[in-house]
Amino acid sequence: QVGLVESGGGLVQPGGSLRLSCTASGRVLSAYHMGWYRQGPGKQREPVAGIIAGGKANYTDAVKGRLTIWVHDAKNTVYLQMNALKVEDTAVYYCNRIMAPTWTWGQGTQVIVSS
């Protein structure tokens, strides 16, 4: 069983930045198509960014130009750099593989954007 662990969330003012991290026990993350997802208050979980094995990244329109996903091979970690954060980015952020079957979801990391 893969254990996904997300970290790096916190409280930040609008316009601020955060860097989220995702690690997975027992898997080499660069071998998988990985994604970051989020679930805002009262909303369903949605994808925000994805990266395929080999490095090509894609983003939803809501975050394009502000969020960057990448994989650090040596640290076996998937990162999500979040800049120019907006109030509507407030959510619990999760990582997982993009292709089915997904792994068991981790606890996520809470991001709160508020003044």
Secondary structure as UniProt FT lines:
FT   STRAND          4..7
FT   STRAND          10..12
FT   TURN            14..15
FT   STRAND          18..24
FT   TURN            25..26
FT   HELIX           29..31
FT   STRAND          34..39
FT   TURN            41..42
FT   STRAND          46..51
FT   TURN            53..54
FT   STRAND          57..59
FT   TURN            61..66
FT   STRAND          67..72
FT   TURN            73..76
FT   STRAND          77..82
FT   HELIX           87..89
FT   STRAND          91..97
FT   STRAND          109..113
//
